[in-house]
Amino acid sequence: MRLAIAAAAAVLMFAGAAEARTWRIRADGNPQQALQTALIEARPGDRIELGRGRFELTDGLSLDVDNVTIRGQGEQRSILSFSGQRRGAEGLLVTSDGVTLRDFAVENTRGDAIKARDCTGITFRGVRAEWTNGPNERNGAYGLYPVNCTDVLIEHSIVRGASDAGIYVGQSRNIIVRDNLAEFNVAGIEIENSIGADVFNNVAQHNTGGILVFDLPGLQQMGGRSIRVFRNRSVDNDTPNFAPAGNIVASVPTGTGVLIMANSDVHVFENEIGGNGTVNVLVTSYRNEFSDARYNPLPRNIMIRNNTFGRHGFAPAGDLAALAQMGVPLPDVMWDGATMYSSGGVPHVESVRVVMNENRAEAGGIGTFLSLGLPVAGSPLTEAAPDPSYPPVVALQEPAEIRIRR
């Protein structure tokens, strides 16, 4: 009874029963009870306003009401702290449509920071997700994590310390990721198995890999395509890989600026990519075995143009370190060269087009390129036949600009 009274005292509701309400939640008292009460009892159109201070929470939170806004006083002023979390797989789980999350922070969740699942119209604006002890494999996997969503907007947000990806959008459609800072994660920004994404004006720095565009087998939505990565800074990605063993991103070499794997129609342009100790851009097939006959492990129709490439290859990691030790110069852009794969014992051949056009290297020239010449997706590097010849410059249609529908 006392908990209910405390919750009622912390939650103030305004306006009539048929109108939108504002729920004001304070950091003192019992914020766990007050905040979850508001999330449960909110109606479409309501706004949940977080006051200033640190909200000490022990359980994960969830929202399944459409058209609700959760707004704080700023990512340094309204902080949801899960340092003492005992229950819940994430800090906040959203499973409803038309939700806006803005101007607050989520810290030290034992799992993912904020997960949005099966949503249409999810907005993250001015949100910070952080594990404050720095890179650690015991940190949660994902910071801002919409999956199986449509019309996703992530902007003006900060993510630090994720043991998989700071900003991760998976199996989704119609995505904008812009004006964010991702640092000290394994992957700064990752678009996975998604269709139609614009990733621009972001800074990805001091991650293991800056910006990743992946397509993986065995998932409900495959065939990731139509991705534009432009006007970003992916620089100084130098954090040693701290992903737990067995995680797909555990294979990302420390010092990778942009990594494209098994996607099609990906355009990377007008970015600043440099200070990456292994390679600025890596284009590769999926190298592991798979059984899904629907899956194509090859990257196709990849355009890399009008980028500025900085220093690279000075501290190679992973399998590519062995190439450097054999005297193979690591380039700005590396492609594994595979144009064949096997599925269910049946060989497939693709016309894989990787195009470089009008890039600029800070050290002079137009940037370097290397095809490893691997014959088949997943071939060992011992079968590489490196070729530094530039690929043919052919026209590739650029994906359409993404417009979020509300």
N, C-alpha and C positions, 0 to 999 in steps of 0.2 A: 504493500500500500504506500509506504514511504517513497519507494522508487517511482511509482506512478505519479505521486504528488510532485516529486522533484522534476520529473519529466515535463509535467504540465506547467510548472513554474518556468522552465527553461524554454518552452515553446510558446510563442505568442502568435495567435491567428487573427488576421484582420479581414474585414469585408464580410459580406453575407454568404450564406451557404451555397448560392449558385455562382458566386464569383471566385476568381483566383485569389488564393491566400498567400501570405508571406509567413514562413515559419522561421523565427529567429532563434538560432541555437548558440548558446554561450559555451565557452571552453571550460568554465568552472562547474562545480556541482557534479552531475552524472552525465557527461556528454554522450557516452555510449547509449544510454537509454533514450535520451532526448533525441539524438540524431536518428537512431533506427526507428523510433516512433514516428518521426516526421516522414521518413522514407516509406514506411508502411501505410500511413494514413493520408499521405498527400493525394490530391486529385489532379487530373490533367489541367495544366495551366499554372499550377502552384510553383512558388519559388521558395527554396530552402536557402536561407542566408546564414552563413557561418560568421560568427564574430571573430574578433582578434584573439590570438592566443594559440596555445598548443593543446589540442584535444587528445588526451591520453586514452587510447582505445585498446581493448583486449580481444575483441571479436571482429571478424569481417563484417562489412556492411553490404546491403543489397537493395536495389531499386528495380521494381517491375511495373511502374506506373508511367504511362506515356506523357510526353510534353511537360516534363518537369525540368526546372533549372536549379542546379546547385551552384551557389556563388559565394566565394569568400571575399576577403578584403585585400587579397594579393598573395602571391606565392611565398612571401616571407612573413606574412602577417597572420594568415589562417592556415595552421599546420595540423593535419591529421596524422598523429604519431602512432605507429603500430609496433613500437619497440617492445612492448609487453604483450604482443598478440599471442593468444592461446588457441583460438579456434578460427577456422575459415581458411579457404585456399587462396584468397586474395584480400586486398584491402577493401576495394569497392567493386561489386559486380553489378553491371547494368544489363537488363534484359528487356528493355522497353524502347519504344520509338520516340524520336523527336526530343531527345535529352540533350541538354547543354551543361557541360561541366566547366567552370571557369574560376580563375583567380584564387586558387588554393593549392596547397602542397600535400602530398602523401609520402610519408617517410617510413622506411625500415619494415615493410611488410615481409612476412615470412614466405609468401608466394608472390604472385604478380601484384603490381601496385593497383592499377585500374583495368579491369577487363570488361569490355562491352561485347555481348554475344547476341547474335540473331537480331540485330537492330537495323532500322532504317532511320537515317538522319541522326547521327551521333556527332556532337561537337566537343572537342577539347580545346579550350582557349585559355592561355595564361596559366596552365597547370604545371606544377613541378612534381616529378616522381624521382625519389632519390633514396639510395642506401648510403647512409652517411659515413659508414666505415670504409668506403672506397671499394675498389674492385675485390671481389671475394666470391668464390664458387658457391658459397652458402647463401648469397643474395638471391632474391627472387629472379625468375627468368625474364619477365617482361615488365617494362614500365607502363607505357600507354599501349593497350592491347585490344583493339577491335578485331573481332574474328567473325566471319560469316555475316558481314554487315554491308549495307548499301548507303551511299551518300555519306561518306566519312570526311570530316574536316578536323585536322589537327594543326593548330597554329599557335605561335608565340609561346611555346611550352619548352620545358627543360627536363631532360632525363639524364640521370647519372647512376652508374653502378650496376646496371642489369647484367645478369650472368648469361643472358642470351641476347636479346635486342632491346634497346632503349625504347624506340618507337617501332612497333611491329604492327603491320596490317596484314592479316591473313585471310585468304579465301573470301575476299570482299570485292565489291564493284564500286566504281565511281568515287575516287579517292583524291583528296588534296592534302598534302603534307607540306606546310610552308612556314618559313620564319621561325624555325625551332633551333634549339641548341641540344645536341646529343654528344656527351663526352664521358669517357671512362667506362664505357660499356664494352661488351664483346662486339656486338654489331651496333653501330650508332642508330641507323634507320634501316629497317628491312621491310620490303614489300614481297609477300610470298603468296604464290598461287592466286594472284589477284588480277582483275581485268579492269584496265582503265585507271591510271594513276598519274597525277602530276606531283612531282617532288621537287620543290624549288625554294630558293632563298634560305636554305638551311645551312647551319654550320655543324659539321661532323668532325670532331677533333679528339685526339687522344683516346680513341677507341682501338680495338684490335683491327676491325675493318670499319670503314666509314659508312658507306651506303651499299646495301645488298639488295639485289633483285633475284629472287629464287623461284623455281617451280619444282615441287617435290612429288614423288609418286604416292599412291595409296590414300589420297585425301579425297574428300567429297567433291571439291572443285579443283580441277587441274587445268592446264593450258593457260598459264599466266601470260598476259600479253598487253600490248598497247600501254607502255609505261614511258613517261618522259621524266628525265632527271636533268635539271637545268638550273643554272645560276646559283649553284651551291658552292660552298667551300668544304672540301674534304681533305683536310690537311693534318699532318703530324699525328697520324694514327699509329701510336707506338706503345699501347698498353698490351703487355703479354696476355695471351689468350687464357682466360680463367673460367671458360665454360666447363661444366661437369663432363667427365668422360662419357662418350656415347652420344652427346648432343651433336647435331649436324653442324652447328657453327664452331664446334671444337676443332674443326679442320681448317678454319679460316686462318691464313697466315698473318701473323702480326705484321702490321705495316702495309695494309691493303687499302687503297683509296675507294675504289668502286669495284664490286664483284657482281657479275651477271652470270647466272647459271640456269640453263635449260628454259629460258624465257624466249618469247618471240616479239618482234616489233618494239624493241627498246631503243630509245634515242637519248644519248648522253651528250649534252651540248652546253657551251657557255659556262662551264664550271671552272673553278680553280682547284686543281688536284695536285698536291705536292707534299714534300716532307714525309713521304710514305716509304718506309725502309725496304719493303719488298717490291711492290709494283703499284703504279697509279691506277691502272684499270686491268682487271682480269676477266676474261670471257671464257667460260668453261662449260663443258657438259657435266651432267650428273654422273659421278664416277662409281657409285655403289651398285650392287645388283638390285634388280627390282622384278616383280612378277606381274605388275599391272599392264595389260596389253594396250591400254588407252594412253599410256604415258610416252612422251617423246623427251628423251634426256638431252637433246641438242639445243644450243642457243641458235636462234635464226633471226635474220634481218636485224642486225645490230648496227646502229649508226653512232659513230663517235666523232663529233665535229665541233670546231670553234671553241675548244677547250684550251686552257693554259696549264701546261704541265710543269711542275717544279721538280725538285730533287727527288730521286727515288733509287731503289736498289742498293742502298748503302748498308743495310742490315737485313739481308734476306732471311726468311724464316720458313719453316715447314719443308715440304718436298722441294720447293723452289730454291731453297738454300743449297740443295745438292747440285742443282743445275749451275748455280753460281760457282760452286767449288770445282766444277768441271770446266770452268772457263767460259761458260755461256753468259754473255752480257744480258742482264735483265733490262727489259725495255720499259717505256712508258705504258704501252698497251701490249698485253700478252693474250693470245688465243691458243687453246689447246690443239686446234687444228682438226678435230674429229668431224667427219662428215658421215659416219656410219654408226649404227648401233644394232643390237640384237634384242628382240623381244619375243619371248616364248620360243626361242630357237630359230626365229625367222629374221634374217638380216634385212635392214632398212637403210636406204641411202637418201640423204637430204642435200638439197642445194643450200648450204649454209653460207650466208653472206654477212661478212663483217667488214664495215666500211669505215675508213678514216679519212677525214677531209678537213683541211684548213685549221688544224690544230697548231698551237704554238708552244714551243718549249722555252722556258725562261733562260736556259743556257744557250739558246740559239737553235734555229731550225724548226722543223714541223713536228717534232716528237718521234720517238722510235717505236717500232712495231716488231713483234716476233710471233710467228706461228710455230708451235712445237711440233706440228706435223704428225700428231698421233693418229693412227689409222682408224681406230674405233673408240667410241666413248668408253672410258674406264681403262684404256690401255695403260700399262705401266710406263713411267717416264724413261725406262731403259729402251723403249721403242721409239723415243722421240727422234725426229729428224728436223732440227730447228732451221727455220727459214726466215730471215729478216726482211724479205721482200714485201713491199707494201701491197695490200690487197687491192683489187680493181676498184675504182671509184664509180659506183653505180647509184642511181637514184633509188631511194627508199622512201615510201610515203610516210610522213610523220603522223603519229597518232593525233587525234583531235584533242583540242583543249577540253579539260574536264570542267563541267559546271555542276555544282551541287544543287540538287532539287530539294526544295523545302515545301 
